[in-house]
Amino acid sequence: MKSLELATLVHELHELEIRSCLIEQQGNLILEYYREPEIANELYKINSCTKSVLSALVSIAMDQHIVPHWDTPILEFFPRLTGDNDPQKRDITIEHLLTMSAGFSWTEFGGQNSFPTMSKTSDWVQFVLSQPLSDMPGTKMEYSSGCSQLLATILRHASGQKVAEFAEQQLFQPLGIESYYWETDPQGTHTGGFGLRLKPMDMLKFGRLYLNEGNWKGRQLIQAETVRNATHPYLPAAKPQKAFYGWHWWTSSFLDDTGLDKTAKNTEIAYYYALGFGGQYIVVVPSYEMVVVVTADKFKKKRTPVDIFRQYIVPLLLQQA
């Protein structure tokens, strides 16, 4: 991107009161914007971007055969499902949790079977497992932090470590992530669907790990094939985004209709992203060798969160093309 285009983007970020925006392309940090300088060193809640971090941890654990293959029924970890009235619950697999297709009747942001209701109970896992099924497992994506909490619980039991301890050893320390904060449920299991706080630059490192297909400075933290599986568009989703869903990653594309390359006109440029409530993003665009991080905190002031990447950065990329 040209400096003039970046200056225009910085102006827009300032007008929108965006908290931070980092852009790295081909290994070069081309934009590091903070609304105030101290934001660079502040831990901030990444909300549901936590889900993609959990996906990385489960991926690492599967690569190391700590967590069994994704086709394994979760009955192995939750034997209480043997006594459930609905036998279909015994067909739910680890991958169904990763793709949010377990089939539980769930409305994430409100109602009796929602994440706010779950978080008020004394046993989140029991609350999730007791929900009735509205769909056959594996058939429909229904966004659910309940699925994420089941995954976090599986990781804790399989590894014999707290989720954050496993994260420190297998992910944070290798990436040089030295400070974080992570909430827990009443059982002391770290929250799988939200509750992690990171610095913007550490979010960028996490995105870079995925851009490099799990390789960090010559060390393969996640197998490349596992990264490809995790970021594959498995099921269409409508809420909270109209996109596709992978293993706790969102996937989408934008149209390159610049026409500069006759053979490539109207090419769909695929990308995938971690998404957190209120405008938290970690976006990975493999064909542009790009990672974009956005954090926002002004969403409560009667303002709809803005998709900075789609609305402001993609047009600049297409101009660049």
N, C-alpha and C positions, 0 to 999 in steps of 0.2 A: 504493500500500500504506500502511496505517495504521502509525503509529509502534509500536504494541503488537505488530502482526504482525512488523514488522522486528526488534523486540527479541527475539521468540520465535525468529526465524530466526538471529539473531546467537548466541543461546544454543546452538542446535543446531550451528552452525558451530564454536563453541568446543568443544563436547563431542566433535565428530568430528575435532578438530584440523586443520580445513581451513586451508590456507596462505593463500588469499585468495579473496574473493568480491566482485565489483563488479556492481551492477545500475543500469542507466540506463534511464529510461522517459520518452518524449516529450522527450528532450534534457536531462532532469534526472538528476543522479547521486543516486539515492535510497538507495544503500548502498555504502559503501566500507569493506570489512572486511579487515584484515590480522591474522594471528595475532600477529605482532610488527611494530612500526612500520617497521623497516628493510626488510621485505619489499617495501614500496612502490617502493623504488629498486633492488631486486636483479634482475638478469637471471636468468631461470629457464627450464629446458628445457621447451618446449611440446610435445615429442615429435611425434606425428602431426598436431597442429594445423598443423605446418609444411606439410603437404599442401595445406591450404586457402589458405595464403599463396602457395604455388607456383601453385595454380589461378588466383589473382588475377593473378600475373605473366604466366602464359600467356595469360590473357584479355586483358590490356592489350596484349600483343605481337600477338595476333590482331586486336584492334581497330585497331592501327596497321599491320597488314599486314607485320609483322616476322616473325611465325610464320604460315605459310599456314593456310587454312581448316581447320576441325576434321575435315573429311572426307578430308584429304590422307593418303595412306598414309605410314607412317613409313619405308618403303623409301627415300624421298627423302633421309633423314638417315642411314640405316643401310644403305648399298648392299650390305654383306656378306650381307644377307638374300637377295640374288639367288642365292647359292650354297647356301642352306639346303635340306636334303632335303625339308622340308615347305613346299610352295608356298603354303599358307594363311597363313603368316607374312607374306607380301607383301600380304595384305589388311588387316593391322592398321593402323588409322588413329590420328591424334592423339586423336580423341574416345574411341576404345577405351581408350587409356591413361588419359584423364581419368576415365572411368567404371569403371576397373579391369576391363574386359571384353576384354582383349587375347587371353585364352584360354590363357595359359601355365599349365602344371601348377605349382602353387605352394601352399605351406603357410606363411604369413607367419611364424608364431612357432615353427617347429621343423621338423626334417627336412633333407634334402639340398638341397631347392629352397626356401630360406627367406631372410628378410632377415638373420638372424645368419650364415648360411653365406655369403651374398653379401658381407657386410661383411668377411669374412676373406680374400676373394680379391683379386688384384692388379688386376683389371679388372671392375668391377661390371657395366658395360654388356654386355660380352662374356658374362658369366655369365647375365644375364637373357635375352639374345637366343638363347642356346644351349639354353634350357629347352624341352622338348617341349610341344606344345599338347595340352591335355586337352579343350578346347572350341573350337567355331568362334568366331572373333573376333566380338564384339558380342552374344553370346547369354547369357553368364553373368558376374555380378560375382564376382571372386575377389580378395580384399583383398591388395594387393601393393605394398610399397615399391619393388620392382623397376620397376614401371610408372612410379612417381614419378621414379626416377633417370633413366629414359629421357627423360621430359619435361624434366627439368632440363638434360640434355645437349642436347636439341633447342633449348631456349631459349638456351643458351650459344652454340651454333653459329649459330643464326639471327640473334641480336642482335650477335654479335661481342664480347660483354661477359661477364664473370663474372656468375653469377646474382645475387650480392649487390650488385654494381655496378648492375645493371639495377634491382634492388629499391630501392636507395638513390635512384636518379634518378627512377624512375617511381611509387614507392609510399611508401617510408619518409620521404623528405624532405617531400613534400606533406602527409603525415599528422603531421609533427613527431616522427617516431620517430628519436631521436638516437643511441641506443646499442642494440646487439644483438651477438650472437655466432652464427656459423653454421659448422658443420663442413663438411669437404669429403671427397670420395672420393679414391682414389689418383691419379686423373687431374687433381685440382684442381677438379673440378666440385662446387659446393655441393650438399649432400644434399637431395634432393627430398622424401623421405618422413619425415624427422625431423631433429634436429640444430640447430634454430634456438632461440635463447634470447631472450626478450623480457621487458619489465616488464608487470605486469598492466594498467596503464592504457593501454599501447600495444596490448595485445590488444583492449581495449575500443574503441579508435579504429578498429581494423581491422573489428570487428563493426559499428560505426556506419557505416562506409563502405558496407557491404553493406545495412544497414537502409535507407540513403538511396539504394539502387540505383546505387551507384558514384559518387555525387556527393559532393564534399568542399568545403564552403564555396563553392559556386557553380562549382566546377571538376569536370568530368566525367572522373574518372580511368579509370573502366571504363564502357563503354556500358551503359545500363539493360537493354537486351535481352540483352546478354552475361551480366549478373548473373542475370537470370531463367533463362537457359539453364543457367548453372552450378549453380543451386540447385533445378533441376527434378528430381523423383524419377524417375530413368531405370530403375534395376534394383533388385529386392529383394536384400537382403543378410542373411546369418545371422551372419557373424563379421566383426569382433569385436562387432558390434551387430546386433540384429534390427531393421532399419529399411530405408530405401531409400537409394540412393546417386546423387549427381549428379556434377558435375565436381570430384571430390576434396572434396565437401561431403556430409555426412549429412543426410537429411531425414526428418521424422517428424511426428506430430500428437498432440494430446491432446484429450479429449472435454470440451466444456463442457456439463455436464448439470445446471447449476444450476436451470434451469427458470424463471429470473426473466423471461426474454424468451420468450414462448410461441412466437414464430416462429423463435427461434434455439436452442430446446432440442435437446440432443444434436448440437450443431455441432462438427465437427472443426476444431480450431485448428491450422493448419499452422505448423511452424517448421523451421529448418535449423541445423546446427551443425558446427563443427570439433571434432574429438575426438582427444585425445592420451592415450597409455597412462598409467594411474595416476590418471586423474580430472582431466585438463586439458580445459577446455571453453570455446568461444566460441559462445554460443547467440543466434540472432536470431529474434525473434517479431514478424513484420511487423504483424499485426493489433493487437498490444498496444504497438507502437512501442517495443519493448524489446530491449536487449542485456544478456546475462548472461555474465560471465567467472568461471571457477573455476580455481584452481590447487591441486594437492594433492601432498603429498610423503611421506605416512605409509603409503602403500599396501604397503610391503615388510614391515611389522610384522604379518604374518598377518591382514591386514584387506583385505576386498574393496573396491575403489573404489566410492564411493557416487555415484549420479547425483543431485547436489544439485538440479539444475533440476527433474527429474521428481518426485523424492520430497519435496522441501521447498518449492520455489518455486511450482510449478503449483498445489498446494492453496491457497496464499495468494492466487494470482491468481483462482482460482475463488471464494474467499470474498469477494474484492474485487468480483467481478462481481455 
